[in-house]
Amino acid sequence: MSLQLTINYPETLPDAVGKTREQFEQESKWAMAVKLYEMKRLSSGMAAALLEVDRVTFILKLGEYGVPLIDLSEEELLSDIENA
């Protein structure tokens, strides 16, 4: 079973950001999925499923939102190097 999320927004908002209604809604959906992934609330696979795209497509588009695929702290990177 699939649920639906409805978000109300001003009729003029898509035009204000230079998008069609469809483009604005699709971009909003992507922004939500990417942000949830960045916050570690969704895996890349779950985010891709939410967007109805394959995981590789989702991963490749992360750069457009400035979100790294791998987000390790300096300590984690150094630990990985020392343990290699």
LINMO-V209811 format. One line per field, one symbol per residue. burial: + if it has 16 or more other ideal C-beta (glycine too) atoms within 10 Angstrom, else -. Layout:
BEGIN
burial: ???
END
This chain:
BEGIN
burial: -------------+---------+---+-+-+++--++---+----++-++------+--++----------------------
END
